[in-house]
Amino acid sequence: MSWNGTITRRQSIAAAGTAAGAAALGGTAAAVEPVGRPAVAEPVGRPAAAEPVGRPAAAEPVGRPSAGEVRAGDRAFIAVSAATVWVEPGLERPQDAPALANPVDMDEWNASMEDTEARRWLVGKLETAAVLGSEVIVDEVAGEWARIVVTHQGTPRDARGYPGWVPVRQLVVDEPFARAAATRPVAVVTAFRTVLRPTPAPGGAPGRGGGLDASFNTELPVLGRVRDLVKVQVPGAKPMYVPASDVVVRGQGEKPPVPTAEDIIATGAMMLGLRYLWGGVSAYGYDCSGFTFSIFRHHGIAMHRDAGPQLTDSGFEPVDRADLEPGDLLFWSTKPGSDSIRHVAMYIGNDQMMQAPNSERSVEVTDFPRDGMEDDWAGAVRVQALRR
């Protein structure tokens, strides 16, 4: 079994929803359903003076409470399409403003980093990222920044989730959303990206004025269905509508079907050509471990967010590189004999691997070098949960 190269990165994966999800919508269910220290170790030098970004005026989602209502100890939710999680406040550059606003403009931010050095500058300054609706625990609020942990991203650094700092304006405390997330069916975005729109009006263009972008792997509680749209609850905003063809609906607590290696590879192939982004776990960019974390998580397989723990702490079976099978994870160290892991990729068969390599490149399929890599080869593991 191996990847045949026929899936494009913008093609969603079609699979039937289950009876539980369908019942919640009163009909047939929609169609189917990354990270710590990422990619190839890149040189990093902290610049002399990264200027803080001023708070933008921001068109905020309807119902968004003031930032002052987010307090230490709160359980909060990401209220923007994708939030970048920083090592500490005050590292940002003026060009990072689109990623720090509410709403964010991740496309504008990415476009400002076409130059490799501008993109590589992020190495060591971002911890991870989190998509719309992700749950976080707020540990501290310091001015316009909050120190959080992202609860669904595992790491040995904190048993509660992945730690870092985000602008307070990108968080919301929303108890109705929290209750819905714990009790309602869930819509999981299976498209590369989609747009949530505020009304179900036929042909209503979402646009920037009223719509909200949502990345692959975004999960939102389901409130119902109107024609070919799924009505979802959005943190800090009124309910919105997403095309049913862009999501899969699952019952509360329901797991995705057990995937094959081909399923995982097809999901990864959706991202081919997407530019690498240090700390990324969304369709706005992935780093190496964010890529593997995200595509396996999409199919219900949990692993740590960072490359090192994916090798050493996820409980996966070590495998010799002479015995590799599609879906196995491949690891390289920072230097010969080091326990520090700098990169992870996924083997896809036929001596090829899929990876998010570094800031200069994009998610790609490339040859797996079986020879000449003894010095920094760290090993491979097999994800036993795959159906073979």
PALORO-964519 format. One record per residue (C-alpha): residue in three letters; x, y, z. Coordinates in steps of 0.25 Angstrom, whole numbers, padded with zeros to 4 digits, always signed. Each point is the difference from the previous one (the first is absolute). Example, Ala and Ser with C-alpha at 12.3 -4.5 7.8 and 13.67 -1.06 7.14 Angstrom:
2
ALA+0049-0018+0031
SER+0006+0014-0002
***
This chain:
388
MET+0000+0000+0000
SER+0005+0014-0004
TRP-0004+0014-0003
ASN-0004+0001-0015
GLY+0002+0015-0001
THR-0014+0003-0005
ILE-0006+0008+0012
THR+0002+0015-0001
ARG+0002+0009+0013
ARG-0013+0007-0002
GLN-0009-0012-0002
SER-0008-0004+0013
ILE-0001-0015+0004
ALA-0014-0005-0003
ALA-0006-0010+0010
ALA-0013-0003+0006
GLY-0004+0007+0013
THR-0006-0010+0011
ALA-0015-0002+0005
ALA+0003+0009+0012
GLY+0005+0012-0008
ALA-0012-0002-0010
ALA-0010-0001+0011
ALA+0004+0014+0005
LEU-0002+0006-0013
GLY-0013-0007-0003
GLY+0005-0006-0012
THR+0013-0006-0007
ALA+0013+0004+0006
ALA+0009+0009-0007
ALA+0013-0005-0007
VAL+0013-0004+0007
GLU+0010+0002+0009
PRO+0054+0022+0027
VAL+0015+0003+0010
GLY+0009+0006+0010
ARG+0013+0000-0006
PRO-0002-0001-0014
ALA+0008-0002-0013
VAL+0014+0000-0005
ALA+0008+0007+0011
GLU+0002+0014-0006
PRO+0010+0010+0005
VAL-0006+0010+0009
GLY+0006+0013+0005
ARG-0009+0010+0008
PRO-0001+0013-0007
ALA+0005+0012+0008
ALA-0014+0007+0001
ALA-0013-0006-0004
GLU-0010+0011+0001
PRO-0014-0003+0007
VAL-0012+0001-0009
GLY-0010+0010+0004
ARG-0014-0005+0003
PRO-0008+0001-0013
ALA-0014+0006+0000
ALA-0005-0013-0005
ALA-0014-0004-0005
GLU-0003-0010+0011
PRO-0010-0012-0001
VAL-0014+0003+0005
GLY-0002-0003+0015
ARG+0015+0001+0002
PRO+0003+0005+0015
SER+0011+0009+0003
ALA+0014-0005+0002
GLY-0001+0004+0015
GLU-0010-0011+0002
VAL+0011-0011-0002
ARG+0006-0003+0013
ALA+0011-0010+0006
GLY-0007-0013+0003
ASP-0010+0001-0011
ARG-0003-0011-0010
ALA-0001+0008-0013
PHE-0001-0002-0015
ILE+0008+0005-0013
ALA-0009+0010-0006
VAL+0007+0002-0013
SER+0003-0009-0012
ALA+0014-0003+0005
ALA+0008+0005+0011
THR+0015+0000+0001
VAL+0005-0004+0013
TRP+0013+0008+0004
VAL+0012-0004+0009
GLU-0003+0013+0008
PRO-0006+0014-0003
GLY+0008+0011-0007
LEU+0007-0008-0010
GLU-0009+0004-0012
ARG+0003+0009-0012
PRO-0009+0010-0006
GLN-0002-0010-0012
ASP-0006-0010+0010
ALA-0012+0009+0003
PRO-0010-0007-0009
ALA+0003-0013+0008
LEU-0002+0007+0013
ALA-0014+0007-0003
ASN-0014-0004+0002
PRO-0004-0004-0011
VAL+0013-0005-0005
ASP+0005+0001-0014
MET+0009-0012-0002
ASP+0001+0001-0015
GLU+0005+0014+0002
TRP+0010-0004+0010
ASN+0005-0012-0008
ALA+0002+0009-0012
SER+0008+0010+0008
MET+0010-0012+0002
GLU+0003-0004-0014
ASP+0015+0002+0003
THR+0005-0012+0006
GLU+0008+0008+0011
ALA-0013+0007+0004
ARG-0006-0013+0002
ARG+0012-0007+0007
TRP+0000+0012+0010
LEU-0012-0007+0007
VAL+0009-0012+0004
GLY+0001+0000+0015
LYS-0010+0011+0002
LEU-0013-0008-0003
GLU-0004-0012+0009
THR-0012-0005-0008
ALA-0014+0004-0006
ALA-0014-0003+0003
VAL-0012+0001-0009
LEU-0014+0006+0002
GLY-0007-0006+0012
SER+0012-0007+0006
GLU-0001+0000+0016
VAL+0011+0006+0008
ILE+0002+0002+0015
VAL+0004+0014+0003
ASP+0012+0000+0010
GLU+0003+0015+0001
VAL-0005+0013-0007
ALA+0011+0011-0001
GLY-0005+0012-0007
GLU-0005-0004-0014
TRP+0006-0014+0000
ALA-0004-0012+0007
ARG+0009-0012+0004
ILE-0008-0013-0004
VAL+0000-0015-0002
VAL-0006-0006-0013
THR-0007-0012+0006
HIS-0001-0009-0012
GLN+0015+0001-0003
GLY+0008-0010+0008
THR+0014+0003+0005
PRO+0009-0005+0012
ARG+0002+0015+0003
ASP-0014+0001+0007
ALA-0010-0011+0002
ARG-0012+0009-0002
GLY+0005+0004-0015
TYR+0009+0008-0008
PRO+0005+0013+0007
GLY+0002+0014-0006
TRP-0005+0014-0002
VAL-0011+0006-0008
PRO-0007+0014-0001
VAL-0011+0001+0009
ARG-0009+0005-0011
GLN+0001-0013-0007
LEU-0007-0007+0012
VAL-0014-0001+0005
VAL-0007-0006+0013
ASP-0013-0005-0006
GLU-0007-0010+0009
PRO-0011-0003-0009
PHE+0010-0004-0011
ALA+0007-0009+0011
ARG-0013-0007+0003
ALA-0003-0002-0014
ALA+0014-0005-0003
ALA-0002-0010+0011
THR-0014-0005-0004
ARG-0003+0003-0014
PRO+0004-0008-0013
VAL+0013+0006-0006
ALA+0003+0005-0014
VAL+0014-0002-0004
VAL+0005+0007-0012
THR+0005-0009-0010
ALA+0003+0010-0012
PHE+0013+0007-0001
ARG-0007+0012+0005
THR-0014+0005+0000
VAL-0008+0013+0004
LEU-0011+0001+0011
ARG-0011+0009-0004
PRO-0009+0007+0009
THR-0013-0003-0007
PRO-0006-0012-0008
ALA-0004+0009-0012
PRO+0001-0007-0013
GLY+0012+0005-0008
GLY+0004+0010+0012
ALA+0014+0003-0002
PRO+0008-0001+0013
GLY+0010+0010-0003
ARG+0010+0007+0010
GLY-0011+0008+0006
GLY-0009-0011+0005
GLY+0007-0013-0002
LEU+0011-0007+0008
ASP+0011-0009-0006
ALA+0001-0014+0006
SER+0012-0009-0002
PHE+0001-0015-0002
ASN-0002-0007+0014
THR-0009+0011+0006
GLU-0010-0006+0009
LEU-0013+0007+0004
PRO-0013-0005+0006
VAL-0012-0003-0009
LEU-0013+0007+0002
GLY-0008-0005-0012
ARG+0000+0000-0015
VAL-0007+0009-0010
ARG+0000-0005-0014
ASP+0015-0003-0004
LEU+0005+0008+0012
VAL+0004-0005+0014
LYS-0003+0010+0011
VAL+0011+0001+0010
GLN+0003+0007+0013
VAL+0012+0010-0001
PRO+0007+0004+0013
GLY-0002+0015+0003
ALA-0010+0002-0012
LYS-0014-0004-0004
PRO-0003-0013-0007
MET+0006-0001-0014
TYR-0002-0009-0012
VAL+0010-0009-0008
PRO-0002-0008-0013
ALA-0003-0014+0004
SER+0009-0005-0011
ASP+0012+0006+0008
VAL-0002-0007+0013
VAL-0003-0014+0006
VAL-0010+0000+0012
ARG+0003-0010+0011
GLY-0008-0003+0013
GLN+0005+0005+0013
GLY+0012-0008+0004
GLU-0001-0008-0013
LYS+0014-0004-0006
PRO+0003+0000-0015
PRO+0001-0013-0007
VAL+0013-0007+0002
PRO+0009+0005-0011
THR+0009-0008-0010
ALA+0014+0006-0003
GLU-0006+0004-0014
ASP-0010+0008+0008
ILE+0011+0007+0007
ILE+0008+0002-0012
ALA-0012+0006-0008
THR-0003+0010+0011
GLY+0015+0004+0000
ALA-0001+0002-0015
MET-0011+0010+0001
MET+0011+0010+0006
LEU+0011-0002-0011
GLY+0005+0013-0005
LEU-0004+0007+0013
ARG+0012+0009+0005
TYR+0007-0005+0013
LEU-0003+0009+0012
TRP+0008-0002+0013
GLY-0010-0004+0011
GLY-0012-0002-0010
VAL-0011-0010+0002
SER-0010+0005-0010
ALA-0003+0002-0015
TYR+0008+0013+0001
GLY+0013-0008+0002
TYR+0006-0011+0007
ASP+0013-0003+0006
CYS+0005-0014-0001
SER-0006-0006+0013
GLY-0012+0009-0001
PHE-0002-0007-0013
THR+0001-0014+0005
PHE-0008+0003+0013
SER-0011+0006-0008
ILE-0003-0010-0011
PHE+0000-0011+0010
ARG-0009+0007+0010
HIS-0010+0003-0011
HIS-0002-0015+0000
GLY-0001-0002+0015
ILE+0015-0004+0003
ALA+0006+0008+0011
MET+0015+0003+0001
HIS+0008+0011+0006
ARG+0002+0013-0007
ASP+0015+0000-0001
ALA+0009-0009-0009
GLY+0009-0004+0012
PRO-0012-0005+0009
GLN-0007-0006-0013
LEU+0013-0010+0000
THR+0002-0002+0014
ASP-0013+0002+0008
SER-0011-0004-0009
GLY+0000-0015+0003
PHE+0003-0003-0015
GLU+0007-0013-0004
PRO+0014+0003-0005
VAL+0003-0006-0014
ASP+0013-0002-0007
ARG+0001+0008-0013
ALA+0002-0012-0008
ASP-0014-0004+0004
LEU-0008+0013-0002
GLU-0014+0000-0004
PRO-0009+0011-0005
GLY-0005+0009+0012
ASP+0013-0002+0008
LEU+0006+0012+0006
LEU+0015+0003-0003
PHE+0009+0009+0009
TRP+0013+0007-0001
SER+0009+0006+0011
THR+0006+0013+0001
LYS+0014-0006+0000
PRO+0007-0013-0001
GLY-0003-0008+0013
SER-0009+0010+0006
ASP-0014-0003+0007
SER-0005+0014-0005
ILE-0010-0002-0012
ARG+0000+0010-0011
HIS-0009-0006-0010
VAL-0012-0010-0003
ALA-0005-0005-0013
MET-0010-0011-0004
TYR+0004-0011-0009
ILE-0010-0002-0011
GLY+0006-0012-0007
ASN+0008-0002-0013
ASP+0012+0006+0007
GLN-0007+0013+0002
MET-0004+0009+0012
MET-0010+0012+0002
GLN+0005+0011+0008
ALA-0001+0015+0004
PRO+0015+0002-0001
ASN+0005+0014+0003
SER-0003+0015-0001
GLU+0005+0001-0015
ARG-0009-0011-0005
SER-0014-0006+0001
VAL-0007-0013+0003
GLU+0006-0010-0010
VAL+0002-0014-0004
THR+0015-0003-0002
ASP+0009-0012+0000
PHE+0003-0007+0013
PRO+0015-0001+0001
ARG+0003-0014+0004
ASP+0015+0001-0001
GLY+0009+0011+0005
MET-0008+0005+0012
GLU+0006-0008+0011
ASP+0006+0012+0007
ASP-0013+0007+0004
TRP-0010-0011-0002
ALA-0008-0002+0013
GLY-0010-0011-0003
ALA-0014-0003-0005
VAL-0013-0004+0007
ARG-0012-0007-0004
VAL-0014+0005+0004
GLN-0007-0013+0004
ALA-0014+0006+0000
LEU+0000+0000-0015
ARG-0008-0010-0007
ARG+0009-0009-0008
***
